[in-house]
Amino acid sequence: MAAKRSKVPRFYFNFRSPYSWIAYRDLMDRYPDVAQAVEWHPWWEPDADGERRMAEHRRHFPYAAMSREKHLYILQDVRRLTAERGLAVSWPVDLDPVWEVPHLPYFLALDAGLGPAYIERVYRARWLEGRDICDRTTIAAIAEELGLPADRAAAAADDEELRAGRGLQALLTLSEAGAFGVPFFTHGYDKFWGVDRLPAFVDSIRSGSRPGAGSGARSRDTPPAEPSDTDFAAARSADPGHAGGCG
């Protein structure tokens, strides 16, 4: 039996991905009502320790590294998308990233009622200021600006309670959702990947029904039918990615 999905719409956000940042900006600037309605779930590539913890729960991280060619395409595509939105992107350089460093402090900010402020500040630091958000001094400075304990935020990646608790739960949640890339959105059993799917996600939430649902459509509480062999063959032959989403 398929796992029961949350009825609450979710946005799986990530600080590394430029597409996730663009989706964040679109949510805040164009769809503020939806930004208020969704659950915000951090998505990040776990380090070896995180992968080990997931494996202990018989889960895996549903992501495959992109090719050099796709990476070069993304540089061009993001330039186009940011120009359309009047955003002046400043590309950061990731030397030896550990993505727990910027993502785990989100839970500390959330506890302090500063989750949205932390997300905004980290995105701004990375994509508008070109700063290394995997540098603990950067995270300490952001925490201090927000009135959070700087030392604790900078050391969040070493916090066993965070890693084994909400950090692990976040990784298990994205694995269960099948969030193979970002930005990723879910509404019941419906999934949307990429900036270009955001309007459909918004319509789904505002209408309260599955996109394209007619009088004979399934209820959102009813799991979708299992894909057939033909469906799997079609999926294997399709383009494995599109411009609006990346890992």
N, C-alpha and C positions, 0 to 999 in steps of 0.2 A: 504494500500500500504506500502511496506517495505521502511524504511528510506534509502535515498541515502547514500552510503558509500564513504569515501574519496578514491580517486584514488592513493593517496600518501601512500606508505607502512609505517606502524607504528610499533614501539617497545614500549610496555607498560612495563616499568622497575620499580622495587621495591627494596628498600634497605634492607628490612627485610629478603627476601627469598634467601637462598643460591643458588637455581636454577636460580634465576634472575641474581645473581652475576656471576655464571658460564656462562650463556648465554651472559652476557656482555663481559666477557673475551674472549669467542669464537668469538663474533662479532669483537672485536678489534684486536684479534690475528690472526684469520683465514679468516675473511671476512671484511676487512677494507673498501672495496668499498661499501658494503651493509650498514655498519655503517654510512657512509657518506650520503647514499641515503635515509635512513629512517627518519621519524619524531619520536622524542623521547618524550614519554608521561609518566609522573610519575603516579604510581598506588600505593595507600596506603589504609589501613583500616581506615575509618573515625571514629572519636570519636562521642559522642552523638550529639554534635552540628552539625557536618558534616552530620550525618544521618538525622537530623531534616531538614537541608537545602535541602538535596536531596528529602526528602519526600514532601516538599513544591512544588517541581517541578515534583511530581508524578514519581520519580525515586527511585530505591533502590540499595544498594550495592550488586552485584551479587556474593556473596562468603559465604561459610559455613565453620565453623571451623573444623579442622581435628581432627581425633581421636588420642588417645595416641599411639595406635598401628602404625598408619601411621607416627606419629612423630618419633617414634623409628626407623622405617624403613628408614626414610629420613636421620637420622644420619648416618646409615650404607651406604646408597646409595651415599650421598655427599662425604663421605670418599673415596669411589671408584672413583667417577668422578673427584675429585680434585687430587687424586694420579695419574690418567691417564694423567692429564694436568700439573703435576709437581707443583701444588699449595699447599702451606702449610697453611691449614685453621686453624684459631684460633677462636673457638666457643665463641661467646659473650653470656652474660647472660642478658635477658630482664626482669627486675624486675617489672616495672609498665610503659610499653611503651605507648607513645603518638606519633603516627607516623606522625602527622603534624609537629612535631619538626624538623626532618631531611628532610622531603619532601618539605615543603613550601619554605624554603630558596633557593631551586633550581631555583625558578622564579627570585629571586634577582640576583643569579649568572648568569642566562640567560640574564637578562637585561644588565649585565656588560660584556657580551661576554665570560663568564667563566662557562657556563653550563657544557660542557664536563669535564672541570677540577674539578668542584664540584662533579660530579658523580663519577669520578675516586677516588677522595680523600675520599669521604664518604664510598664507597665500601671498600677501603683499610683500613680505620679506623675500620670498623665493622668486616670484614672477615679475614684480615691479622694481625690486631693489637688487635682484641678482645675487642674493646672499645664500650661503651654504646652510640650509636648515638642518643638516645632519651634524653640524658643528655645535657642540653643547654650549659654547659661549653664546651662540646666536639664540638658542632656545632660552638660556638664562636671561639674556637681555630682553627678549619678548615677554617672558614671565614677569620680570621686574616692571616693565612698562604697564602690565595689566594688574599689578598688585598681587601677583602670585609668588609663592616662595621660590626664588630663583634657583637655589641649590637643589631643591627637591625636583623641580621641573627638569633641570639639566641632567639629573641622575635617574630620571624615570625609567630609562631603558635598563637600568640595573636593579630596579625595584622588583623583588621576587613576588611580592603580593600583587602588583600590577600585572606582571607577566603571566602568572599562574591563574589570576582571577579574570578581570575584565579584558585584559589583553588577549588571553587565550580564547575567551568567549567570543570576542570580536572576530577572531580568525575562524573559529568554528562556525560562526553565523554566516560569514561570507562564503565559506565552503558549502554549507548547507543550501544557501541561496543560489549556488552555481555562478557566483559573480566572478567571471573569468577575465574581466577587464574593467576599466573605469573610463568615464563615469558610468555607473550602473544603477538602474532604478527598478524597483519592484512594486507592484500593486496587486496584492493577492497572488494568483498564479501567473500573472503577466509580468514579463521581463522586458526591459528596454536598455539597450547598450549604446552609449555614445551621445554626443551633443545633438546630433541630428535626430535622435529619438526623443529628446526632451519635450518638444511640443506634443507628441502623442501621449507621453506620460502625463503631462499637464491636462490634456483633454480627458484622459482616463479618470483622473482625480476629480476634476470639475464636474464631469458628467455622472460620476459615481458608478460607471459601468465599464466593462471591457471594451477596448477600442473595436469598433465594427460590430458590436454585439447586436443581434436582431432578436425577433420574438422567440426564435428557437435556440438562442445561445445558452450555453451552460451557465449555471450560477457561479459566482466567484468562489463560493465555498466548495464547489465540485472540482476535484482534481482533473486536469486535462487527460485525454486518452494517451496511452503510451504510443510513441512514434513507431511506425512500421519500418520494415527493412528498406522500403522505397524512400521513406523520409530520411533515414540515415545515409543512404546512398546520395541523395540530393545534397545533404549537408556536407558530405565529404568532398563533393565536386564544386561547392560554392566557394566564393572568395572568403578566406578566413578572417578578414578584417575589413573595416571601412574607416573613412576619414574622421568620423566623429568619435571614435573610441580607441583607446590604446591600453596597454598594460603598464 
